Amino acid sequence: MSLRLHDYAASGNCYKVRLLLAQLDREYERVPVDIFAGDTLTEEFGRLNPVRETPVLEEDGADPLPESNAILLHLADGTDLLAADRAGRAQTLRWLFWEQSEVIPALAGLRFRLMTGRLAPDAPDMERRRAAGHAVLQILDDHLREREFMVGGLYSVADISLYAYVSVAHEAGFDLSGHPAIGAWLERVESTERFMNDFETYPPNSQLGRSRSIYD
């Protein structure tokens, strides 16, 4: 089947889909979307995803599929990267939901705002944001202290989803040296078969006042 991935190089949500596709050794067409140049604001993109966010997966004969973790679950179904038993799948879903509800705001959201000039390092609520990030990292470190991977001791989409943003937590000002279990886990993820990292940093047109996007 033909796969087309509409994505943005500096998005963690997009990177984790590219990582999974690489590790599944799946061929696909990559369609770059410049989310800061107004590409998601067009009528054409709105037909793919009315929420106007990346990534979006197109597969012949199927409706466009947005939402990064939905894409991970779809692509990993029937592979070793998604548990076949109900309990394992439930635990995987647990971490995918938590990644979106807690990790994205605490780590990814802070990274985005700081690196694109949408939040000053001395902003009044920075202490609260930092505390949320440290709490997320502590939960992960505690969970990984006696585990090699997030679910059932086996590498899965739960690890891929979390890796995308934890691996760049330092860009949001978080020091991972105090979280040795996370550090060891990052190394294990990076040693998995066909691992690759083409995650890019935010370009100049992402800066506040220079972009045209849903974030302005």
C-alpha positions in Angstrom: 0.0 0.0 0.0 1.1 3.5 -0.7 1.8 5.7 2.3 2.2 9.4 2.4 3.2 11.3 5.5 2.5 15.0 5.7 4.9 16.2 8.4 7.2 18.9 9.8 10.8 18.2 10.5 11.0 20.1 13.8 7.9 18.5 15.3 8.4 15.7 17.8 4.9 14.4 17.0 6.1 14.0 13.4 9.5 12.7 14.2 8.2 9.8 16.2 6.1 8.6 13.2 9.2 8.8 11.0 11.2 6.8 13.6 8.5 4.1 13.7 8.4 3.9 9.9 12.2 3.6 9.8 12.2 0.9 12.4 9.4 -1.0 10.6 11.4 -0.6 7.3 8.3 0.8 5.6 8.6 2.8 2.4 6.6 6.0 2.3 6.4 9.3 0.5 7.3 12.2 2.8 5.3 15.4 2.1 7.0 18.4 3.9 4.6 20.8 5.5 5.9 24.2 6.7 3.6 24.8 9.6 5.1 28.3 10.2 4.7 29.5 6.5 0.9 29.0 6.5 0.9 25.5 4.8 -1.6 24.1 7.3 -3.9 27.1 6.8 -4.8 26.3 3.2 -8.1 24.7 2.2 -6.3 21.7 0.8 -4.6 20.9 4.1 -7.9 21.6 5.9 -9.4 18.8 4.0 -6.7 16.4 5.3 -7.0 17.6 8.9 -9.5 20.3 9.9 -7.6 20.7 13.1 -4.7 21.9 10.9 -1.9 20.1 12.7 0.8 17.6 11.6 1.4 14.8 11.1 -1.2 13.3 8.8 -0.9 9.9 7.3 -2.5 9.1 4.0 -2.9 5.5 2.9 -4.5 4.3 -0.3 -8.2 3.5 0.2 -8.4 5.0 3.7 -9.4 8.3 5.2 -6.5 10.6 6.2 -5.3 9.8 9.7 -4.1 12.6 11.9 -2.9 12.5 15.5 0.6 11.1 16.0 -0.2 8.4 18.5 -3.2 7.1 16.5 -0.8 6.8 13.6 1.7 4.9 15.7 -0.9 2.4 16.8 -2.2 2.0 13.3 1.3 1.3 11.8 2.5 -0.9 14.6 -0.6 -3.1 14.7 0.4 -6.7 14.2 4.1 -6.0 14.7 6.5 -6.6 17.7 6.3 -2.9 18.5 2.7 -3.2 19.8 1.7 -5.7 22.5 -0.7 -8.4 21.2 -2.3 -9.1 24.6 -5.0 -6.9 26.1 -3.1 -6.0 29.2 0.0 -4.9 27.3 -2.1 -2.8 24.9 -3.8 -1.2 27.8 -0.5 -0.2 29.4 0.7 1.1 26.0 -2.3 3.2 25.7 -1.8 4.5 29.2 1.6 5.9 28.3 0.5 7.3 25.0 -2.4 9.2 26.6 -0.1 10.4 29.4 2.5 11.6 26.8 -0.1 13.8 25.2 -1.7 15.1 28.4 1.4 15.6 30.5 4.6 15.4 28.6 3.5 17.6 25.7 2.5 20.5 27.9 5.4 20.1 30.4 8.3 19.4 28.1 7.3 19.9 24.4 5.2 23.0 25.0 7.9 24.7 27.1 10.6 23.8 24.5 8.4 25.2 21.7 7.6 28.5 23.5 11.2 29.1 24.7 12.9 28.3 21.3 10.4 30.3 19.2 10.4 33.4 21.4 6.8 32.9 22.6 7.9 32.7 26.3 10.7 34.5 28.1 12.9 32.5 30.4 11.9 34.8 33.2 8.2 34.7 32.6 6.1 34.9 35.7 4.8 31.3 35.5 8.1 29.8 34.6 8.5 28.2 38.0 5.2 26.4 37.6 6.2 25.2 34.1 9.6 24.0 35.3 8.0 22.2 38.2 5.6 20.4 35.9 8.5 19.3 33.7 10.5 18.0 36.7 7.5 16.1 37.9 7.1 14.4 34.5 10.8 13.4 34.4 10.7 12.1 37.9 7.7 9.8 37.1 9.5 8.5 34.1 12.8 7.9 36.0 11.0 6.1 38.8 9.2 3.9 36.2 12.3 3.0 34.3 14.5 2.4 37.4 13.7 -1.4 37.3 12.6 -1.7 33.6 14.5 -1.6 30.3 11.5 -0.2 28.4 8.1 1.3 29.2 5.8 -1.7 28.8 6.5 -5.3 29.5 10.2 -5.0 29.2 10.0 -4.8 25.4 10.6 -1.9 23.1 7.4 -0.5 21.8 5.5 2.5 20.4 5.3 3.7 24.0 9.0 4.2 24.0 9.0 5.8 20.6 6.3 8.3 21.6 8.0 9.4 24.8 11.6 9.4 23.3 10.7 12.1 20.8 10.3 14.7 23.5 12.3 13.4 26.4 15.4 13.2 24.2 15.3 17.0 23.7 14.2 18.0 27.2 17.6 19.8 27.5 16.4 22.3 24.9 13.8 23.3 27.4 16.4 23.7 30.1 16.0 20.4 31.9 19.2 18.6 33.1 18.8 14.9 32.7 21.9 14.1 34.7 19.8 13.7 37.8 17.7 11.1 36.1 20.1 8.2 35.4 17.3 5.7 34.6 16.1 8.0 31.8 19.6 8.4 30.5 20.1 4.7 30.3 16.7 4.2 28.7 17.6 6.9 26.0 20.7 4.9 25.2 18.8 1.6 24.9 16.2 3.3 22.5 19.1 4.6 20.4 20.6 1.2 20.2 17.5 -0.5 18.8 17.5 -1.8 15.2 17.1 0.8 12.5 17.0 3.6 15.0 17.5 7.0 13.3 17.2 10.6 14.4 16.4 13.3 11.9 14.7 15.6 14.4 15.5 19.2 13.4 15.5 22.3 15.5 13.1 25.2 14.9 14.0 27.4 11.9 14.0 31.2 11.9 10.5 31.5 10.5 9.1 29.8 13.6 9.9 32.9 15.7 7.1 35.0 17.1 6.3 37.8 14.7 7.8 36.0 11.7 5.5 33.0 11.4 2.0 32.5 10.0 0.4 29.5 11.7 -2.2 28.3 14.0 0.1 29.2 16.9 -0.1 33.0 16.2 
